[in-house]
């Protein structure tokens, strides 16, 4: 083999290796999202201590307080956003890892968001911490108003929407319903058509440099592995310990 051929072979080999590595997104527990985290036996603490990078909490504005629950019928005046999440967060002197707190607003978006901002200003250790992101999901104001909110407020986008450059600067991640792409059950294989739709949507978000989360996916190891193959950035789960163990062994 001549020197020129050897050099050419090395260049091609290195290019292939670079391409393969670029296609393989490394996963850790930081890619885990605790869905409806407040329903866990130990809200906040279980996900945080397992190293989860994201957790979700539903909030309702009721008599000036932000109460945590999925629906209005489950409201408890003792279960506030402050008690369950903001106070524990504020007591952490140094976060061990970056954390995304996804706040799913269930009541009127503008009034609830104004109340949230007012409460958050009581916790400078949270809003001034670059390792903590407060992301608004659920009922959100119109995208045109995103830039009117403080720098410590981010928003959850949707895959089917288009955003301006200014709006994208306020979007922390792109989420969507897994069921919008496929109706598969736990034991079924995803169809090629569904897979192609998801891949295209994820690629669109990644071109915009935004991470992706799909809610409502079957919460089983086979699907967690599939989501990794599809390069979904945040794996949605209600099973904190099981997903943490899965990702740590991987």
Secondary structure, 3 states (H helix, E strand, C coil): CCHHHHHHHHHHHHHHHHHHHHHCCCCCHHHEEECCHHHCCCCCHHHHHCCCCEEEEEEEEECCEEEECCCHHHCCCCCEHHHHHHHHHHCCCCCCCCEEEEEEECCCHHHHHHHHHHHHCCCHHHHCCCCEEEEEEECCCCHHHHHHCCCCEEEEEECCCCCCHHHHCCEEEEEEEHHHCCCCCCCCCCCHHHHHHHHHHHHHHHHCCCEEEEECCCCCHHHHHHHHHCCCCEEEECCHHHHHHHHHHC
